[in-house]
Amino acid sequence: MSGPPAEPAARVELRQERDVAAARLAVSRVMDAMGARALRKTRFVTAVSEIARNALDHGGGGVIEVWRLDRPARIMIRCRDEGPGIADIDQAMTDGFSTARSMGKGLGGARRLVEAFRIDSRPGVGTTVEMEARP
């Protein structure tokens, strides 16, 4: 993934439940401004929701930044938290794996909904997820 411009188009602090909806709305607005197709928008917003929820529930909160990228046109988000990190990323990406007694579709499901997905996590440091999609 190429680097984003200096300033994000949107930034949402993830501190409480309603902030997940704010992140979804911010991404939705940027995609609307880009003329995104409905299905692409739905898929990306769903992926963002999963990642934001993980940052809130497992990372103790965090921040999502949203960028409009050119050549080719695409949207990118970066979600960072300073939580406990993920000890085994491969296991966490496996469908059915959950530490929160959920269906375990979050990270793997988000990865399937986007065109580019990168995760960096270090125990005791936190997790950063970047995702991209075309509008």
C-alpha positions as YAML, in Angstrom:
chain: A
units: angstrom
residues:
- id: 1
  name: MET
  ca: [0.00, 0.00, 0.00]
- id: 2
  name: SER
  ca: [1.28, 3.44, -0.83]
- id: 3
  name: GLY
  ca: [1.49, 6.10, 1.83]
- id: 4
  name: PRO
  ca: [-1.40, 8.47, 2.44]
- id: 5
  name: PRO
  ca: [-1.42, 12.25, 2.01]
- id: 6
  name: ALA
  ca: [-0.28, 14.31, 4.99]
- id: 7
  name: GLU
  ca: [-3.79, 15.08, 6.25]
- id: 8
  name: PRO
  ca: [-6.63, 12.56, 6.51]
- id: 9
  name: ALA
  ca: [-10.05, 13.40, 5.09]
- id: 10
  name: ALA
  ca: [-11.58, 12.33, 8.41]
- id: 11
  name: ARG
  ca: [-10.46, 11.24, 11.87]
- id: 12
  name: VAL
  ca: [-12.58, 9.54, 14.53]
- id: 13
  name: GLU
  ca: [-11.55, 8.83, 18.11]
- id: 14
  name: LEU
  ca: [-12.87, 5.45, 19.28]
- id: 15
  name: ARG
  ca: [-13.73, 5.84, 22.96]
- id: 16
  name: GLN
  ca: [-17.30, 4.60, 23.28]
- id: 17
  name: GLU
  ca: [-19.92, 2.58, 21.43]
- id: 18
  name: ARG
  ca: [-21.33, 5.52, 19.45]
- id: 19
  name: ASP
  ca: [-17.87, 6.20, 17.99]
- id: 20
  name: VAL
  ca: [-18.13, 3.01, 15.90]
- id: 21
  name: ALA
  ca: [-21.18, 4.53, 14.20]
- id: 22
  name: ALA
  ca: [-19.28, 7.82, 13.78]
- id: 23
  name: ALA
  ca: [-16.45, 5.94, 12.03]
- id: 24
  name: ARG
  ca: [-18.94, 4.23, 9.71]
- id: 25
  name: LEU
  ca: [-20.52, 7.61, 8.89]
- id: 26
  name: ALA
  ca: [-17.15, 9.29, 8.24]
- id: 27
  name: VAL
  ca: [-16.13, 6.54, 5.82]
- id: 28
  name: SER
  ca: [-19.55, 6.59, 4.18]
- id: 29
  name: ARG
  ca: [-19.33, 10.35, 3.58]
- id: 30
  name: VAL
  ca: [-15.85, 10.13, 2.06]
- id: 31
  name: MET
  ca: [-16.96, 7.30, -0.21]
- id: 32
  name: ASP
  ca: [-20.07, 9.27, -1.25]
- id: 33
  name: ALA
  ca: [-17.84, 12.22, -2.16]
- id: 34
  name: MET
  ca: [-15.77, 9.82, -4.27]
- id: 35
  name: GLY
  ca: [-18.85, 8.58, -6.12]
- id: 36
  name: ALA
  ca: [-18.58, 5.07, -4.67]
- id: 37
  name: ARG
  ca: [-20.77, 2.26, -5.90]
- id: 38
  name: ALA
  ca: [-23.33, 1.11, -3.32]
- id: 39
  name: LEU
  ca: [-21.97, -2.42, -2.95]
- id: 40
  name: ARG
  ca: [-18.35, -1.31, -2.62]
- id: 41
  name: LYS
  ca: [-19.39, 1.26, -0.03]
- id: 42
  name: THR
  ca: [-21.42, -1.28, 1.96]
- id: 43
  name: ARG
  ca: [-18.55, -3.77, 1.97]
- id: 44
  name: PHE
  ca: [-15.93, -1.23, 3.05]
- id: 45
  name: VAL
  ca: [-18.13, 0.39, 5.71]
- id: 46
  name: THR
  ca: [-18.87, -3.08, 7.11]
- id: 47
  name: ALA
  ca: [-15.15, -3.88, 7.27]
- id: 48
  name: VAL
  ca: [-14.47, -0.56, 9.01]
- id: 49
  name: SER
  ca: [-17.19, -1.32, 11.53]
- id: 50
  name: GLU
  ca: [-15.54, -4.66, 12.39]
- id: 51
  name: ILE
  ca: [-12.12, -3.10, 12.81]
- id: 52
  name: ALA
  ca: [-13.43, -0.17, 14.86]
- id: 53
  name: ARG
  ca: [-15.34, -2.54, 17.14]
- id: 54
  name: ASN
  ca: [-12.20, -4.63, 17.67]
- id: 55
  name: ALA
  ca: [-10.19, -1.51, 18.57]
- id: 56
  name: LEU
  ca: [-12.86, -0.49, 21.06]
- id: 57
  name: ASP
  ca: [-13.58, -3.93, 22.57]
- id: 58
  name: HIS
  ca: [-10.10, -5.46, 22.56]
- id: 59
  name: GLY
  ca: [-7.78, -2.45, 22.29]
- id: 60
  name: GLY
  ca: [-9.49, -0.21, 24.82]
- id: 61
  name: GLY
  ca: [-10.23, 2.40, 22.16]
- id: 62
  name: GLY
  ca: [-8.16, 4.00, 19.45]
- id: 63
  name: VAL
  ca: [-8.41, 6.20, 16.38]
- id: 64
  name: ILE
  ca: [-9.46, 5.72, 12.77]
- id: 65
  name: GLU
  ca: [-8.09, 8.00, 10.06]
- id: 66
  name: VAL
  ca: [-9.60, 8.05, 6.57]
- id: 67
  name: TRP
  ca: [-7.78, 9.10, 3.39]
- id: 68
  name: ARG
  ca: [-8.76, 9.69, -0.21]
- id: 69
  name: LEU
  ca: [-5.98, 8.39, -2.43]
- id: 70
  name: ASP
  ca: [-5.42, 9.05, -6.13]
- id: 71
  name: ARG
  ca: [-3.88, 7.10, -8.99]
- id: 72
  name: PRO
  ca: [-5.79, 4.88, -8.83]
- id: 73
  name: ALA
  ca: [-8.70, 6.37, -6.90]
- id: 74
  name: ARG
  ca: [-9.27, 4.53, -3.63]
- id: 75
  name: ILE
  ca: [-10.08, 5.01, 0.03]
- id: 76
  name: MET
  ca: [-7.78, 3.97, 2.84]
- id: 77
  name: ILE
  ca: [-8.29, 3.75, 6.58]
- id: 78
  name: ARG
  ca: [-5.78, 3.28, 9.35]
- id: 79
  name: CYS
  ca: [-7.09, 2.15, 12.72]
- id: 80
  name: ARG
  ca: [-4.69, 2.22, 15.67]
- id: 81
  name: ASP
  ca: [-5.09, 1.20, 19.27]
- id: 82
  name: GLU
  ca: [-2.68, 0.89, 22.18]
- id: 83
  name: GLY
  ca: [-4.25, -2.22, 23.64]
- id: 84
  name: PRO
  ca: [-2.64, -5.52, 24.59]
- id: 85
  name: GLY
  ca: [-1.95, -6.45, 20.97]
- id: 86
  name: ILE
  ca: [-2.56, -9.77, 19.26]
- id: 87
  name: ALA
  ca: [-0.22, -12.59, 20.25]
- id: 88
  name: ASP
  ca: [-0.98, -14.78, 17.20]
- id: 89
  name: ILE
  ca: [-2.23, -12.83, 14.16]
- id: 90
  name: ASP
  ca: [-2.65, -15.95, 12.00]
- id: 91
  name: GLN
  ca: [-4.91, -17.50, 14.62]
- id: 92
  name: ALA
  ca: [-6.85, -14.24, 15.06]
- id: 93
  name: MET
  ca: [-7.46, -14.08, 11.30]
- id: 94
  name: THR
  ca: [-8.96, -17.59, 11.29]
- id: 95
  name: ASP
  ca: [-12.75, -17.74, 11.02]
- id: 96
  name: GLY
  ca: [-14.29, -19.00, 14.22]
- id: 97
  name: PHE
  ca: [-11.48, -17.77, 16.49]
- id: 98
  name: SER
  ca: [-12.73, -15.42, 19.16]
- id: 99
  name: THR
  ca: [-11.53, -14.14, 22.50]
- id: 100
  name: ALA
  ca: [-14.88, -12.45, 23.12]
- id: 101
  name: ARG
  ca: [-17.28, -15.38, 22.60]
- id: 102
  name: SER
  ca: [-18.44, -13.89, 19.31]
- id: 103
  name: MET
  ca: [-18.78, -15.62, 15.93]
- id: 104
  name: GLY
  ca: [-15.11, -14.91, 15.22]
- id: 105
  name: LYS
  ca: [-15.66, -13.28, 11.81]
- id: 106
  name: GLY
  ca: [-14.17, -9.83, 12.56]
- id: 107
  name: LEU
  ca: [-10.60, -9.69, 11.24]
- id: 108
  name: GLY
  ca: [-10.92, -12.42, 8.61]
- id: 109
  name: GLY
  ca: [-14.27, -11.09, 7.50]
- id: 110
  name: ALA
  ca: [-12.92, -7.55, 7.22]
- id: 111
  name: ARG
  ca: [-9.98, -8.81, 5.15]
- id: 112
  name: ARG
  ca: [-12.36, -10.50, 2.69]
- id: 113
  name: LEU
  ca: [-14.41, -7.31, 2.24]
- id: 114
  name: VAL
  ca: [-11.54, -5.05, 1.14]
- id: 115
  name: GLU
  ca: [-8.98, -4.97, -1.65]
- id: 116
  name: ALA
  ca: [-5.90, -4.44, 0.52]
- id: 117
  name: PHE
  ca: [-5.46, -5.37, 4.17]
- id: 118
  name: ARG
  ca: [-2.47, -5.06, 6.47]
- id: 119
  name: ILE
  ca: [-2.23, -5.69, 10.19]
- id: 120
  name: ASP
  ca: [0.64, -5.01, 12.54]
- id: 121
  name: SER
  ca: [0.26, -5.98, 16.17]
- id: 122
  name: ARG
  ca: [2.71, -6.27, 19.02]
- id: 123
  name: PRO
  ca: [1.79, -7.61, 22.43]
- id: 124
  name: GLY
  ca: [1.91, -4.80, 24.96]
- id: 125
  name: VAL
  ca: [2.16, -2.13, 22.25]
- id: 126
  name: GLY
  ca: [-1.10, -2.25, 20.27]
- id: 127
  name: THR
  ca: [-2.51, -2.97, 16.85]
- id: 128
  name: THR
  ca: [-2.65, -1.05, 13.58]
- id: 129
  name: VAL
  ca: [-4.89, -2.13, 10.72]
- id: 130
  name: GLU
  ca: [-4.82, -0.54, 7.26]
- id: 131
  name: MET
  ca: [-7.44, -1.28, 4.62]
- id: 132
  name: GLU
  ca: [-8.04, 0.02, 1.10]
- id: 133
  name: ALA
  ca: [-10.81, -0.24, -1.46]
- id: 134
  name: ARG
  ca: [-11.81, 1.33, -4.76]
- id: 135
  name: PRO
  ca: [-14.90, 3.55, -4.68]
...
